[in-house]
């Protein structure tokens, strides 16, 4: 009897997407927030 490869593939993809949402989204959001904070510290660029 063969293992259900299609089911295993679907479950692994589902777990990957859930992990991506739980781990990757907050990391990207915090990086974006950090860049915005860093830009507020720097003075605006002018063509001097």
Helices and strands as residue ranges (DSSP letters): H 5-19, I 20-24, H 25-41
